[in-house]
Amino acid sequence: MPVHPVPEHRAMLAVDVVDSAKNPGHHLNAVHNTLGHMVRESLAEVGLSPADILHLEPIGDETLVTLPSGTLGSLVDAAHRLDAACAHHNRWRKPEIRLRVAVAVGAVGDTPGYYAARIRLKRMLDSQDFRELFARCRQRDTEFLVNSALIVSDEVMDTVFGGDHTNLVRKGEFVRFPIRNKEHRSTAWVRVPGIDPNALKALTEPVDRSVPELRGAGRAVTNTVSGDNNGIQAGSITGGVTLNGGQR
C-alpha cells in the first residue's frame, strides 16, 4: 500500500468573535465584515501580504488563516495588532467586538480539509477553560477594556521564543495554562493585553464547580451581642448566638 507523505508544517491563526450571536441580526454582517478587515490589516501590519496566505477561511464569526511555518513569529505579532484594532474599533464604532485568538503550528495539507493540527487548534480556541478565563478577565478589568485574549500551543511558545522571532510580543507576557476540551488535554500559554501577567496567573486558577455558591441563607454564624438585646433581628442562623456571655 502506498504511504501518504506527511503534509508540510504550517502556521495557523484562528480568530473567534466573543458572544457575536447576542448582536441583533442587522449587526451580524457588520461583525463578519469587520473581522475580515481586522485580520487582513493586522497581517499586513506585520509584513504578511495576501501572497503569503495559503488558506483564509471565514466561517460566520470565525476566521482561520494558514500560512507557511516561517511566518509563525509574525502571526503572534499579528495577534497584538488585532488587539489594537479591536480597541480602536470599540472606541468609535458599534457593535463592540471582543476576540479570542489562537496560534498553532502543525501538519496541514495544500488543500482545505480536516487535519489533526487544525482540530487541536480549534479545541484550544473553543475550550471552556479559555472562554471562562477571558470572561473573568473582562469582569476583573475596571481601568482598561479587555478586547482580546491570545492562546498559543506549547510548541508555538518553544519555537517562537526559542529565538528572536517577534517584534511586538514578549515571552514574559504569557502565563502557562492547562486546557481540556473533549478528549483534548494539553498545556497552552495565554496572554491578555491589559492584564498584568501576575494578575493573569491568579485568574488562571481553575474554578471549583463542586462547591455551591453561598447566597447568604443558612450560613453558620457565631453572633455575640451586648446590651439588653432589644430590637435584634436575624435571618436563618445556624450556630451559636452568645447573649451577654451566655450561649443560646
Secondary structure, DSSP 8 states (H G I E B T S, - for coil): --------EEEEEEEEETTGGGS-HHHHHHHHHHHHHHHHHHHHHTT--GGG-SEEEEETTEEEEEEEGGGHHHHHHHHHHHHHHHHHHHHH-SS---EEEEEEEEE--SSSS--HHHHHHHHHHH-HHHHHHHHHHHHH-SSS---EEEEEEHHHHHHHTTTT--SS--GGG-EEEEEEETTEEEEEEEE-TTS-HHHHHHHTS---TTS----SSS-B--EEE-SS-TT----S-BS-EEETTEE-
